[in-house]
Every structure is written in structure tokens, then in C-alpha cells.
């Protein structure tokens, strides 16, 4: 008589292996319900894995462009705010100075005090920073572009002293011009001081008798040889690079600052009647021209911000489309996954019951 061999140990191990596999499937199913993504995307979508990777890469690059655009807009917004404040302060000073164009005003001392307050404010605004980057320093983002009016710890003469020394050098030692000829000489000397030069040319003596170096310490306007220095730029899209903003050594800023320094360095109420008209008119003209050009730069900055905003919206729309495409490949049908969990739980319960029954079997049950 033949008997079939029945091994409870073998059956138990088979059921344990089945339960282990079912439990792993249950863990993966629960993970998919929690994340909404296949536990093993590559195994699930097969040949579409390459397309999924390409979509992911494009999504990440687009997301970086969104972050870059947000950073650029933040910097531009702060720059716009600073420039607007400079325009407001400069316009108030221009109005006060313009009242003395017709005839010499006895309130020249108060004008000097007012100009000095505006000068400190403008220099402070030009040293504005976003994070660790100074907005008006050009590509030299790590240091404030303007020296304080009264100087710093460098040991160099203060910007105000440099301007006053330039005036005295043109007048032969006097604090202010006394004749029309001296006024013309002072204006020529200040124009030279507030100009920029090729770094490759011989430096003046002393070195700080220049705008770049004595008053401004950011990126120079030109490189050695005379070529224009690179401007700060951002790349908010693959085919879009935007050179934006204003440097504190741009012509309009130098013109604006020259006009303010002229009013802050001299008490015009004490000037000789022959020297006064050309001096005050030149200061007002420079202040007015600088403000006019700064308004145009502010408007241009607004146009660039609008371009950034348009690109940002395009990137966000592209991100939404890419996200849907990626989800279609990687996403899990939550209803199907929930049904699968219920089935696995039922199978695990059945396997556990079968294992328990086998564990209770004894040979004596069949003798």
C-alpha cells in the first residue's frame, strides 16, 4: 500500500513565505496610498521610464528658473524702492535749491544743512543690500559701494574732505569761489573728480582724488583698456539673460551726487555775488539732470520686472503641465490601491488562519 507523505513543516514554511510576500505587498500598497506614487516606478511603467526621467529633469530645471526669477524680482523690487526714495529726496532738495536761482538767498546755510541730510540718505540707500549682496555695487556684490560721507576706518580722507579739497585746489586755497572765473575752475575740477577713468591709465595723486576709489568702491565703469565692465545680470529662462539695475557709479548717479555735494560742501549764502550764480545754477542743473535720468532708469527697471513676471508665469504654467504628465506616469489609482490593500489584508488573514491550523496538527489526531 502506498502512502502520500504529508509534511506539516513544509506546509508551514510555504505559508510563512507566502505571508511574508503578502506583507511586503501590503507595505508597498500602503506606501503608494500615502504618497500617491508607485513604490517602484521603473518596474511599473517599464519602457516609459526614460520619458519620465526627461520630464523630471525638465521640471527641476523649470523650478530653478522660477526660483531665479523670484530672486531677481526681489532684488529689483528693493532696488526700485531705493531709487524711488532717492528721487523723492533729490526732488525736494532740487525744489529748495531752485528758489535761489533768481537771486542769492540768505537761507543758504539751511540749504547746506538740508543738502547734507539728503546726501547721507542717498549714500545710505546706495549701500542697500539684499541678503549679503549689495544692490548698487555692480558685480562686486560683497561690499558696500559708497564710502560714508564722513569717511570710514580705512584711513583715507573722507569723501566730503575730498570734495572740499578739490574746491580749494581750484580756488587757490579758499573754501569757496569768490569770482566767476574761480567758479568755472571749481566746476571743472569737480567734473574731473566725478568722472571715471580707465584703470590702466596712470592714477592721479593722491589716488583718492577720483570718484572710483575715493567716493565709490564697487565695480569700476570700465576695465583696463577702456572696455565696459560686465553688468549684473540674471538668467530667468533658457534664452533670456537680463542685465538689470543701476550702479552707484553710473553717469546719472555721479551727476546727481555731484550736484548734492556742491550744495552740501559750501554755504552758498556766504558766496561772493560774482561767484554765486554759476555755482548754484550748475548744482541745480546737475541735480535736475541726474534725477531725470534716474527716473528713466526706474521706468526701465519696471519694464524689466514686468518681463520677469511674465517669464515667471510661463514657468509656473509649464510646471503645472509637467506635474500632470509626471503624475500620469508615476501616479497611483488610489481606488485600485485601496482595493488591493483590502484584498491583501484578507489574504494575510486567511494565510495566518491556515498556518495556525497546521500548527495544531498532531500525528495522534490520525491514529
PyMOL commands that set and color helices and strands:
alter all, ss='L'
color gray80, all
select helices_A, chain A and resi 8-35+41-98+108-126+159-171+180-193+211-215+251-265+268-270+273-330+334-360+363-366
alter helices_A, ss='H'
color red, helices_A
select strands_A, chain A and resi 129-130+133-134+233-237+240-243
alter strands_A, ss='S'
color yellow, strands_A
deselect
rebuild
show_as cartoon
